[in-house]
């Protein structure tokens, strides 16, 4: 198998990485992370909100690149 690709928990990802290491097997792990959405103070808030909602719910969370709003200027939060 030329490459192992895994999306799942950190615990299982760690096991896969340890199993691949001795033989230098190539692997790609997506272990439950979310892409942060940062809204800057000069952003178009209507557009930013639309993008954040679609990013988090557009595919009902069933993709590893779904966004999660977490940060921005205090007056926007």
C-alpha positions in Angstrom: 0.0 0.0 0.0 1.7 3.2 -1.1 -0.1 5.7 1.2 -2.4 5.3 4.2 -5.1 8.0 4.6 -7.1 8.2 7.8 -9.8 10.5 9.2 -10.8 9.8 12.8 -9.7 10.0 16.4 -6.4 11.1 17.7 -5.9 7.8 19.6 -6.3 5.7 16.4 -4.2 8.2 14.4 -1.4 7.8 16.9 -1.5 4.0 16.5 -1.4 4.4 12.7 1.6 6.8 12.9 3.5 4.4 15.2 2.8 1.5 12.9 4.0 3.4 9.8 7.1 4.8 11.3 9.4 1.8 11.4 9.1 1.2 7.7 8.9 5.0 6.7 5.4 4.4 5.2 3.7 7.5 3.9 0.5 8.5 5.7 -2.0 11.4 6.0 -4.0 11.8 9.2 -7.0 14.1 9.8 -7.7 13.6 13.5 -10.8 15.5 14.3 -9.5 19.0 13.8 -11.6 22.0 12.7 -10.6 24.9 10.5 -10.9 28.1 12.4 -12.8 31.0 11.0 -11.4 34.4 12.0 -13.6 37.5 11.3 -11.5 40.6 11.0 -12.7 44.0 12.1 -12.9 45.3 8.5 -14.9 42.3 7.3 -18.3 42.4 5.6 -20.1 40.8 8.6 -23.1 39.7 6.5 -20.8 37.8 4.1 -18.7 36.5 7.0 -21.8 35.1 8.8 -23.1 33.5 5.7 -19.7 31.9 5.1 -19.4 30.7 8.7 -22.8 29.2 8.7 -22.2 27.4 5.4 -18.8 26.3 6.5 -20.1 24.7 9.7 -23.4 23.3 8.5 -23.4 23.3 4.7 -22.5 19.6 4.6 -24.0 18.8 8.0 -20.4 18.6 9.4 -19.7 15.5 7.3 -16.3 16.7 5.9 -13.0 17.3 7.6 -12.7 20.8 6.4 -15.8 22.2 8.0 -15.2 25.5 9.8 -15.7 26.5 13.3 -16.0 30.2 14.3 -13.6 30.9 17.2 -12.0 34.2 16.9 -12.0 37.8 15.9 -12.0 41.3 17.3 -13.8 41.6 20.6 -16.4 44.0 19.3 -17.4 41.3 16.6 -17.8 38.4 19.1 
